[in-house]
């Protein structure tokens, strides 16, 4: 379709049209130039209308195929549940997401049974991510959800689950207390970038960012198997390697071509010298 679908849930269907009369004045326009600019503006408006229609059509197609994918995602989820710590391993092999996990988080994620991503019926409205856990010593919740909703003005509203921590197991509170104590004692941990953290801060209602949610939705969720096996890094490496090989081959080819040209020139020079001697 010529329009990337990645990040499509953040598409804002807005026309960016501007009329000549609203634009800054341009000095020294001839009548012909002014007419051409007005004609250009009208054509651009038509293009923007077509772009809006294309966006709407793409979203309708995506909505249709979201329904078709659902049974396959359910079957995949059932298979994943039979593999111990599948999601922990997949997340640990994702460069960005793995950096969000502390050692304590990894212990909690050993109980992570499933992750699901659901688009809302109208995909422009947003999506929901659900983490399902087996019974564990950390919190009472069977599932932790985070919804990313866009209102009619395209403003984002993030609604996370409230974590019901069991006594003495609140990782968020522990991280905050540790950082406060470190700052008070002015230890190395108090330095910026060296503070204790936990993935579960992501469920703080004050976190209204969508970046981590989009990474889970657009990168981890479509094909978690490649992250489970750690194939994502190899594929990128292979692509870079292929580009380097092609570049080297191109340089070698150019070198060979130059060598052959030099040999031909030398041969022509020798033939010319022999002809002069004969004369």
VOPAGU-2260 file (C-alpha; in pm, 1 decimal, decimal comma):
REM VOPAGU-2260
SITE   aa  ch    i         X         Y         Z
SITE  UNK   A    0       0,0       0,0       0,0
SITE  UNK   A    1     305,4     224,0      19,2
SITE  UNK   A    2     232,2     345,0     374,3
SITE  UNK   A    3     411,3     182,7     672,8
SITE  UNK   A    4     177,6      16,9     921,7
SITE  UNK   A    5     428,2      13,0    1208,1
SITE  UNK   A    6     313,3     248,4    1480,4
SITE  UNK   A    7     -23,9     272,2    1303,2
SITE  UNK   A    8    -212,2     307,3    1632,8
SITE  UNK   A    9     -57,7     646,6    1681,5
SITE  UNK   A   10    -176,7     765,8    1340,5
SITE  UNK   A   11    -357,3    1095,3    1373,8
SITE  UNK   A   12    -592,7    1154,2    1086,0
SITE  UNK   A   13    -543,4    1523,9    1042,2
SITE  UNK   A   14    -524,3    1732,9     728,0
SITE  UNK   A   15    -225,8    1960,0     708,2
SITE  UNK   A   16    -369,9    2196,6     455,4
SITE  UNK   A   17    -275,1    2559,0     418,0
SITE  UNK   A   18    -435,3    2816,4     193,1
SITE  UNK   A   19    -247,9    3081,6       9,6
SITE  UNK   A   20    -438,6    3358,4     186,6
SITE  UNK   A   21    -327,7    3215,9     526,2
SITE  UNK   A   22      39,2    3192,9     428,1
SITE  UNK   A   23     291,8    3473,1     481,4
SITE  UNK   A   24     282,9    3729,7     206,0
SITE  UNK   A   25     524,8    3673,5     -80,5
SITE  UNK   A   26     660,8    3989,8    -237,0
SITE  UNK   A   27     673,8    4057,4    -609,0
SITE  UNK   A   28     430,6    3789,5    -729,1
SITE  UNK   A   29     312,6    3830,4   -1081,8
SITE  UNK   A   30     -52,3    3748,6   -1158,6
SITE  UNK   A   31      60,5    3430,6   -1336,6
SITE  UNK   A   32     268,6    3319,3   -1035,7
SITE  UNK   A   33     -17,1    3390,7    -794,7
SITE  UNK   A   34    -256,8    3186,7   -1008,0
SITE  UNK   A   35      -4,2    2899,3   -1023,3
SITE  UNK   A   36      33,0    2900,8    -644,3
SITE  UNK   A   37    -343,4    2895,7    -595,6
SITE  UNK   A   38    -368,5    2605,4    -838,4
SITE  UNK   A   39     -86,8    2428,6    -654,2
SITE  UNK   A   40    -269,3    2474,3    -322,7
SITE  UNK   A   41    -589,3    2322,2    -463,3
SITE  UNK   A   42    -399,2    2020,7    -599,5
SITE  UNK   A   43    -223,2    1971,9    -266,0
SITE  UNK   A   44    -558,9    1974,0     -85,4
SITE  UNK   A   45    -680,0    1697,7    -318,0
SITE  UNK   A   46    -365,7    1495,0    -241,6
SITE  UNK   A   47    -423,3    1537,7     135,0
SITE  UNK   A   48    -783,8    1420,1      98,8
SITE  UNK   A   49    -661,8    1111,4     -85,8
SITE  UNK   A   50    -400,5    1047,8     185,5
SITE  UNK   A   51    -673,9    1065,5     449,9
SITE  UNK   A   52    -881,6     814,3     254,2
SITE  UNK   A   53    -579,7     584,0     220,8
SITE  UNK   A   54    -515,6     600,6     595,5
SITE  UNK   A   55    -877,5     516,0     671,3
SITE  UNK   A   56    -865,2     223,7     428,7
SITE  UNK   A   57    -542,0      90,0     581,6
SITE  UNK   A   58    -697,2     103,2     927,9
SITE  UNK   A   59   -1006,8     -81,6     804,6
SITE  UNK   A   60    -788,2    -355,4     655,6
SITE  UNK   A   61    -584,2    -378,1     974,7
SITE  UNK   A   62    -902,6    -405,6    1179,1
SITE  UNK   A   63   -1024,2    -687,9     955,1
SITE  UNK   A   64    -700,7    -885,0     983,4
SITE  UNK   A   65    -677,7    -831,1    1358,7
SITE  UNK   A   66    -990,2   -1045,4    1384,3
SITE  UNK   A   67    -841,6   -1308,0    1152,8
SITE  UNK   A   68    -517,6   -1322,7    1352,8
SITE  UNK   A   69    -689,4   -1373,8    1687,5
SITE  UNK   A   70    -740,6   -1754,6    1664,8
SITE  UNK   A   71    -374,9   -1796,8    1567,3
SITE  UNK   A   72    -257,7   -1583,0    1860,1
SITE  UNK   A   73    -471,4   -1794,9    2093,2
SITE  UNK   A   74    -319,1   -2116,3    1957,1
SITE  UNK   A   75      29,5   -1967,6    1987,8
SITE  UNK   A   76     -42,7   -1866,0    2345,7
SITE  UNK   A   77    -150,8   -2218,0    2440,7
SITE  UNK   A   78     173,7   -2357,0    2300,1
SITE  UNK   A   79     383,9   -2092,5    2476,9
SITE  UNK   A   80     224,6   -2183,4    2812,2
SITE  UNK   A   81     380,8   -2527,7    2780,9
SITE  UNK   A   82     732,3   -2379,4    2768,8
SITE  UNK   A   83     864,4   -2275,4    3113,2
SITE  UNK   A   84     982,6   -1913,1    3139,2
SITE  UNK   A   85     929,9   -1855,0    2766,5
SITE  UNK   A   86     847,1   -1485,3    2803,9
SITE  UNK   A   87    1125,8   -1420,2    3053,5
SITE  UNK   A   88    1378,3   -1556,7    2805,4
SITE  UNK   A   89    1224,7   -1369,0    2512,0
SITE  UNK   A   90    1227,4   -1038,4    2702,3
SITE  UNK   A   91    1582,0   -1103,1    2826,2
SITE  UNK   A   92    1693,1   -1132,5    2462,3
SITE  UNK   A   93    1532,5    -802,0    2365,3
SITE  UNK   A   94    1793,8    -528,2    2387,8
SITE  UNK   A   95    1567,7    -252,2    2521,8
SITE  UNK   A   96    1326,1    -454,9    2736,3
SITE  UNK   A   97    1601,1    -655,5    2905,0
SITE  UNK   A   98    1755,1    -330,5    3032,9
SITE  UNK   A   99    1430,8    -260,0    3221,0
SITE  UNK   A  100    1452,4    -580,6    3426,7
SITE  UNK   A  101    1630,1    -583,9    3762,1
SITE  UNK   A  102    1749,5    -907,6    3921,2
SITE  UNK   A  103    1438,5    -904,5    4142,8
SITE  UNK   A  104    1217,1    -848,4    3837,0
SITE  UNK   A  105    1361,5   -1157,3    3672,3
SITE  UNK   A  106    1262,8   -1363,1    3975,9
SITE  UNK   A  107     905,0   -1233,5    3943,4
SITE  UNK   A  108     902,6   -1295,0    3568,2
SITE  UNK   A  109     977,7   -1661,3    3631,7
SITE  UNK   A  110     606,3   -1676,2    3715,5
SITE  UNK   A  111     503,9   -1490,1    3396,9
SITE  UNK   A  112     276,7   -1728,7    3209,4
SITE  UNK   A  113     156,7   -1523,0    2914,7
SITE  UNK   A  114     159,6   -1183,6    2744,6
SITE  UNK   A  115    -121,2   -1070,2    2516,9
SITE  UNK   A  116    -168,8    -756,2    2309,4
SITE  UNK   A  117    -519,8    -659,1    2203,6
SITE  UNK   A  118    -617,4    -376,6    1971,2
SITE  UNK   A  119    -944,9    -207,4    2054,3
SITE  UNK   A  120   -1231,3    -260,7    1808,8
SITE  UNK   A  121   -1143,6      67,7    1642,3
SITE  UNK   A  122    -765,3      46,0    1616,4
SITE  UNK   A  123    -735,4     425,3    1631,0
SITE  UNK   A  124    -864,4     407,1    1989,0
SITE  UNK   A  125    -554,2     225,4    2115,2
SITE  UNK   A  126    -457,6    -112,1    2260,7
SITE  UNK   A  127    -416,2    -311,9    2580,8
SITE  UNK   A  128    -123,7    -524,2    2703,7
SITE  UNK   A  129    -187,2    -798,8    2958,8
SITE  UNK   A  130      72,3    -988,7    3165,1
SITE  UNK   A  131     -70,2   -1311,0    3312,2
SITE  UNK   A  132     109,9   -1466,3    3610,9
SITE  UNK   A  133      93,7   -1796,7    3789,8
SITE  UNK   A  134      37,2   -1782,5    4165,1
SITE  UNK   A  135     350,0   -1623,8    4312,9
SITE  UNK   A  136     488,5   -1488,4    4642,6
SITE  UNK   A  137     503,7   -1128,4    4515,6
SITE  UNK   A  138     149,8   -1004,6    4443,0
SITE  UNK   A  139    -210,7   -1123,6    4444,4
SITE  UNK   A  140    -299,4   -1019,9    4088,6
SITE  UNK   A  141    -344,4   -1298,3    3836,5
SITE  UNK   A  142    -304,3   -1043,6    3557,1
SITE  UNK   A  143    -151,9    -697,7    3521,1
SITE  UNK   A  144    -287,0    -483,5    3238,2
SITE  UNK   A  145    -199,4    -153,1    3084,5
SITE  UNK   A  146    -433,8      26,4    2843,9
SITE  UNK   A  147    -327,8     294,2    2597,1
SITE  UNK   A  148    -634,7     489,2    2489,0
SITE  UNK   A  149    -664,2     781,2    2248,6
SITE  UNK   A  150    -960,7    1016,8    2281,9
SITE  UNK   A  151   -1136,7    1201,5    2000,0
SITE  UNK   A  152    -874,8    1477,1    2018,0
SITE  UNK   A  153    -604,0    1207,6    1981,0
SITE  UNK   A  154    -474,5    1264,8    2333,6
SITE  UNK   A  155    -321,6     961,8    2502,6
SITE  UNK   A  156    -459,5     825,9    2830,5
SITE  UNK   A  157    -271,1     540,0    2998,8
SITE  UNK   A  158    -459,9     322,6    3249,2
SITE  UNK   A  159    -254,3      56,5    3434,7
SITE  UNK   A  160    -357,9    -209,7    3684,6
SITE  UNK   A  161    -306,7    -146,8    4054,0
SITE  UNK   A  162     -57,6    -404,0    4181,9
SITE  UNK   A  163    -168,0    -576,0    4502,1
SITE  UNK   A  164     171,6    -648,1    4655,1
SITE  UNK   A  165     198,7    -907,8    4928,1
SITE  UNK   A  166     352,6    -791,8    5258,8
SITE  UNK   A  167     719,8    -704,4    5225,8
SITE  UNK   A  168     727,0    -777,9    4850,4
SITE  UNK   A  169     660,2    -433,4    4697,7
SITE  UNK   A  170     951,5    -392,2    4453,1
SITE  UNK   A  171     850,3     -37,1    4362,8
SITE  UNK   A  172     846,2      78,4    4724,9
SITE  UNK   A  173    1175,4    -102,1    4788,8
SITE  UNK   A  174    1341,6      73,7    4495,2
SITE  UNK   A  175    1216,8     414,7    4611,9
SITE  UNK   A  176    1333,8     356,7    4969,2
SITE  UNK   A  177    1674,2     232,0    4853,3
SITE  UNK   A  178    1724,0     537,0    4631,7
SITE  UNK   A  179    1613,4     777,9    4906,8
SITE  UNK   A  180    1852,9     613,3    5152,3
SITE  UNK   A  181    2135,2     625,8    4898,8
SITE  UNK   A  182    2081,4     995,9    4834,4
SITE  UNK   A  183    2072,3    1066,9    5208,0
SITE  UNK   A  184    2402,5     888,5    5261,8
SITE  UNK   A  185    2546,8    1027,6    4937,5
SITE  UNK   A  186    2671,4     687,5    4821,3
SITE  UNK   A  187    2766,5     601,4    4465,6
SITE  UNK   A  188    2414,0     473,1    4401,9
SITE  UNK   A  189    2287,6     827,3    4442,9
SITE  UNK   A  190    2460,3     933,6    4123,2
SITE  UNK   A  191    2233,6     987,3    3825,8
SITE  UNK   A  192    2189,9     672,3    3615,6
SITE  UNK   A  193    2294,9     444,7    3901,9
SITE  UNK   A  194    1964,4     433,0    4090,2
SITE  UNK   A  195    1782,5     114,2    4173,5
SITE  UNK   A  196    1482,6      52,2    3951,3
SITE  UNK   A  197    1219,1    -207,8    3867,6
SITE  UNK   A  198    1008,9    -291,2    3563,1
SITE  UNK   A  199     695,0    -260,2    3773,8
SITE  UNK   A  200     731,6     118,8    3790,8
SITE  UNK   A  201     581,5      89,1    3441,2
SITE  UNK   A  202     246,0      28,1    3613,3
SITE  UNK   A  203     264,9     361,7    3792,7
SITE  UNK   A  204     -38,4     572,8    3684,8
SITE  UNK   A  205     195,2     871,5    3647,3
SITE  UNK   A  206     376,9     693,5    3363,5
SITE  UNK   A  207     179,9     821,1    3065,0
SITE  UNK   A  208     440,2     733,2    2801,9
SITE  UNK   A  209     362,5     485,5    2523,3
SITE  UNK   A  210     717,3     396,1    2413,6
SITE  UNK   A  211     759,3      68,8    2606,5
SITE  UNK   A  212     405,4     -35,7    2515,3
SITE  UNK   A  213     476,2      22,5    2146,8
SITE  UNK   A  214     799,0    -178,8    2167,6
SITE  UNK   A  215     612,0    -473,9    2320,6
SITE  UNK   A  216     332,3    -442,3    2066,1
SITE  UNK   A  217     536,8    -381,0    1752,9
SITE  UNK   A  218     853,3    -582,7    1821,9
SITE  UNK   A  219     806,5    -850,9    2087,3
SITE  UNK   A  220     444,1    -954,2    2032,0
SITE  UNK   A  221     440,3   -1021,7    1652,7
SITE  UNK   A  222     717,7   -1284,6    1669,5
SITE  UNK   A  223     837,4   -1366,7    2023,3
SITE  UNK   A  224     993,3   -1693,3    1903,5
SITE  UNK   A  225    1286,6   -1515,7    1740,5
SITE  UNK   A  226    1358,1   -1334,7    2067,9
SITE  UNK   A  227    1325,8   -1660,7    2263,6
SITE  UNK   A  228    1601,9   -1809,3    2046,4
SITE  UNK   A  229    1797,6   -1484,0    2035,4
SITE  UNK   A  230    1775,0   -1467,6    1655,4
SITE  UNK   A  231    1694,4   -1096,8    1635,2
SITE  UNK   A  232    2058,3    -987,8    1681,3
SITE  UNK   A  233    2188,0   -1247,2    1433,1
SITE  UNK   A  234    1952,2   -1127,2    1160,5
SITE  UNK   A  235    2068,6    -767,7    1201,8
SITE  UNK   A  236    2430,7    -884,7    1198,9
SITE  UNK   A  237    2373,9   -1089,4     883,9
SITE  UNK   A  238    2218,4    -791,2     705,2
SITE  UNK   A  239    2512,2    -569,7     799,2
SITE  UNK   A  240    2753,2    -844,5     695,9
SITE  UNK   A  241    2579,5    -884,3     359,9
SITE  UNK   A  242    2607,0    -509,9     297,2
SITE  UNK   A  243    2978,1    -514,6     380,1
SITE  UNK   A  244    3036,9    -817,5     153,2
SITE  UNK   A  245    2858,1    -644,9    -134,5
SITE  UNK   A  246    3064,5    -331,2     -78,8
SITE  UNK   A  247    3389,8    -529,6     -75,4
SITE  UNK   A  248    3288,5    -724,0    -385,8
SITE  UNK   A  249    3209,3    -395,7    -559,7
SITE  UNK   A  250    3553,3    -256,9    -472,9
SITE  UNK   A  251    3723,6    -574,3    -593,6
SITE  UNK   A  252    3527,4    -559,2    -917,7
SITE  UNK   A  253    3630,4    -199,0    -973,2
SITE  UNK   A  254    3994,3    -290,8    -903,8
SITE  UNK   A  255    3983,3    -577,8   -1152,7
SITE  UNK   A  256    3821,9    -354,4   -1414,4
SITE  UNK   A  257    4092,0     -90,7   -1372,3
SITE  UNK   A  258    4364,2    -357,8   -1398,8
SITE  UNK   A  259    4219,5    -496,9   -1721,0
SITE  UNK   A  260    4193,1    -147,1   -1868,1
SITE  UNK   A  261    4558,6     -77,9   -1786,7
SITE  UNK   A  262    4664,1    -408,2   -1947,2
SITE  UNK   A  263    4468,5    -323,5   -2264,5
SITE  UNK   A  264    4632,4      20,8   -2281,9
SITE  UNK   A  265    4977,2    -134,3   -2241,3
SITE  UNK   A  266    4899,4    -386,1   -2517,5
SITE  UNK   A  267    4785,6    -113,2   -2754,3
SITE  UNK   A  268    5105,0      82,1   -2682,0
SITE  UNK   A  269    5324,1    -219,5   -2762,6
SITE  UNK   A  270    5136,3    -280,7   -3091,2
SITE  UNK   A  271    5185,3      84,7   -3189,0
SITE  UNK   A  272    5560,2      65,2   -3116,3
SITE  UNK   A  273    5594,0    -249,8   -3329,9
SITE  UNK   A  274    5410,5     -78,2   -3617,4
SITE  UNK   A  275    5647,4     221,9   -3600,7
SITE  UNK   A  276    5952,0      -7,9   -3613,1
SITE  UNK   A  277    5815,4    -187,5   -3922,3
SITE  UNK   A  278    5775,4     143,3   -4099,4
